[in-house]
Amino acid sequence: MIAAANRLRGFCGACFGMVIKMINVAIVGTGNISNLHIQGLLCFPDRCKIVALCDIFPEKAERIKEKYGLREAQVFDDHEAMLRAGLPIDLVHVCTPPSSHAKVAIHVMNAGCHTLVEKPMAPSLIECDGMLKAEADNKVVMGCIAQNRFRNSISKLKKVLDSGLAGKLRCAHINSLWWRGHSYYDLWWRGTWEKEGGGPTLNHAVHHIDMLNWFQGGLPVEVSSMLANVMHDNSEVEDLSFAALRYRDGSVAEVTSSVVHHGEEQGLVLQAEKAKIAAPWSCAAELAQPNGFPAAGHNPELMKELNAYYQSLEDLKYEGHTGEIDDVLSALEQGRRPMITGADGRRTVELITAIYKAGFEKCTVSLPIDRMDEYYTLEGIQKNATHFYQKSRSVTNLDSDQEISVGNYS
Ligand SMILES: NC(=O)c1ccc[n+]([C@@H]2O[C@H](COP(=O)([O-])OP(=O)(O)OC[C@H]3O[C@@H](n4cnc5c(N)ncnc54)[C@H](O)[C@@H]3O)[C@@H](O)[C@H]2O)c1
């Protein structure tokens, strides 16, 4: 119906491989993160227009409409009603809580629209599979938010790794260290296996795990982990996890996922054959003396070369959500897939699922995860997950005028 409406407007319709000119966008879920989506979209007024805003609390959508002066946007309280309303919508941004991503995105794609889904793609692999099937069946395009690939420090680190100057990656330390106060988990959908789908391993480290998969070019073959909740007694889910990963080529990685770290010193440290490279940017390179101990003065030539290469790399035109939105709009304009696809989103969920299974079962998990595995479904995860605490306090909304932060990527 929507693709047909697009054809009436003289566009090519929401179909993969076909080119769209002015892209009509709807946002479903007008809470915190919708601000970054709208601010990003508003950077490209010649390429897209926000035509609909939807929230189960329509007054929140009205507030957002007024805040950004989106006079042409129609407000809805139900995404299915929005899809039935006959508006010419090409692209729907799904900014609702994680447990609703699959349902909303599948409805959107079945209605013939492209979609950009907030992280995590969904809390379970079976939902990710359903989303990928809807994308293929409807010949539309799904992008998944992993906006931190569009950070100067991260995209330059990837380029340095790909240059081969440091040699092959052998050991990665991934510090997804965040801090959230006690009231964070008071919001109705947070802190439950059912609605949030997990703690920081799923909802915060999802960013760094996406980057790790991007740097490694694939998933590990073995995962072990330990999960804990050390500071948030209004939450069923973990607030801290440590995972150890082994790859097919023998290289390894460790991932710490946390919302208990004061200072939020996030970063990635990549130990490669010839040098260490890291975000925030630093590098180090050793040379061995004949006795195997590091030579005084290190390897200044390689460090100079690495620093010079890093400094020569151009900054991105747009960072964060705006960078990813620019890429998704370009993909639709050019009839190609976006840089971060549903397959990427699913890969990240698969590694996170393995971390949960390894932690709860106290075992080493092999990847890929089998379709018959109980952890393939959200029900299976819920059944097997440790419920660290009973969530006893729940509020409908936290103050939406207060600042949120989305990470440190200097
Ligand atoms: N990429 C990032 O850096 C980043 C940062 C924060 C949050 N997020 C993600 O964004 C999503 C939303 O998080 P948030 O912090 O904005 O939460 P939020 O609670 O502030 O906003 C979610 C909004 O969705 C609405 N909603 C819930 N179910 C709905 C439905 N079925 N249909 C329509 N509206 C619905 C809620 O009323 C709320 O207004 C989550 O998936 C979260 O993980 C991403």
The ligand as a MOL file (V3000), in Angstrom:
LIG
                    3D

  0  0  0     0  0            999 V3000
M  V30 BEGIN CTAB
M  V30 COUNTS 44 48 0 0 0
M  V30 BEGIN ATOM
M  V30 1 N 22.0870 4.0740 20.0040 0
M  V30 2 C 22.2000 4.5320 21.2350 0
M  V30 3 O 23.2460 5.0570 21.6330 0
M  V30 4 C 21.0290 4.4110 22.1610 0
M  V30 5 C 20.9900 5.1510 23.3600 0
M  V30 6 C 19.8480 5.0220 24.1720 0
M  V30 7 C 18.8110 4.1480 23.8070 0
M  V30 8 N 18.9290 3.4210 22.6610 0 CHG=1
M  V30 9 C 17.8820 2.4550 22.2680 0
M  V30 10 O 16.7410 3.1630 21.8160 0
M  V30 11 C 15.5430 2.4550 22.1650 0
M  V30 12 C 14.6680 3.3800 23.0010 0
M  V30 13 O 15.3880 3.7960 24.1350 0
M  V30 14 P 15.0760 5.2060 24.8300 0
M  V30 15 O 16.1840 5.4420 25.7850 0
M  V30 16 O 14.7460 6.2230 23.8120 0 CHG=-1
M  V30 17 O 13.7720 4.7990 25.6450 0
M  V30 18 P 12.5380 5.7340 26.0590 0
M  V30 19 O 11.7230 4.9580 27.0100 0
M  V30 20 O 13.0090 7.0860 26.4270 0
M  V30 21 O 11.7610 5.8590 24.6560 0
M  V30 22 C 11.0480 4.7800 24.0810 0
M  V30 23 C 9.7180 5.3160 23.6210 0
M  V30 24 O 9.0020 4.2960 22.9280 0
M  V30 25 C 7.6390 4.3630 23.3190 0
M  V30 26 N 7.0610 3.0630 23.0340 0
M  V30 27 C 7.1670 1.9150 23.7500 0
M  V30 28 N 6.5760 0.9050 23.1000 0
M  V30 29 C 6.0710 1.4390 21.9520 0
M  V30 30 C 5.3460 0.9100 20.8670 0
M  V30 31 N 5.0230 -0.3950 20.8020 0
M  V30 32 N 4.9670 1.7410 19.8660 0
M  V30 33 C 5.2780 3.0640 19.9090 0
M  V30 34 N 5.9900 3.6240 20.9260 0
M  V30 35 C 6.3770 2.8170 21.9120 0
M  V30 36 C 7.6820 4.7560 24.7760 0
M  V30 37 O 6.4810 5.3290 25.2060 0
M  V30 38 C 8.8330 5.7590 24.7820 0
M  V30 39 O 8.3870 7.0730 24.5460 0
M  V30 40 C 16.0180 1.2050 22.9240 0
M  V30 41 O 16.1020 0.1280 22.0270 0
M  V30 42 C 17.3990 1.5810 23.4130 0
M  V30 43 O 18.2470 0.4620 23.5810 0
M  V30 44 C 19.9840 3.5690 21.8300 0
M  V30 END ATOM
M  V30 BEGIN BOND
M  V30 1 1 1 2
M  V30 2 2 2 3
M  V30 3 1 2 4
M  V30 4 1 4 5
M  V30 5 2 4 44
M  V30 6 2 5 6
M  V30 7 1 6 7
M  V30 8 2 7 8
M  V30 9 1 8 9
M  V30 10 1 8 44
M  V30 11 1 9 10
M  V30 12 1 9 42
M  V30 13 1 10 11
M  V30 14 1 11 12
M  V30 15 1 11 40
M  V30 16 1 12 13
M  V30 17 1 13 14
M  V30 18 2 14 15
M  V30 19 1 14 16
M  V30 20 1 14 17
M  V30 21 1 17 18
M  V30 22 2 18 19
M  V30 23 1 18 20
M  V30 24 1 18 21
M  V30 25 1 21 22
M  V30 26 1 22 23
M  V30 27 1 23 24
M  V30 28 1 23 38
M  V30 29 1 24 25
M  V30 30 1 25 26
M  V30 31 1 25 36
M  V30 32 1 26 27
M  V30 33 1 26 35
M  V30 34 2 27 28
M  V30 35 1 28 29
M  V30 36 1 29 30
M  V30 37 2 29 35
M  V30 38 1 30 31
M  V30 39 2 30 32
M  V30 40 1 32 33
M  V30 41 2 33 34
M  V30 42 1 34 35
M  V30 43 1 36 37
M  V30 44 1 36 38
M  V30 45 1 38 39
M  V30 46 1 40 41
M  V30 47 1 40 42
M  V30 48 1 42 43
M  V30 END BOND
M  V30 END CTAB
M  END
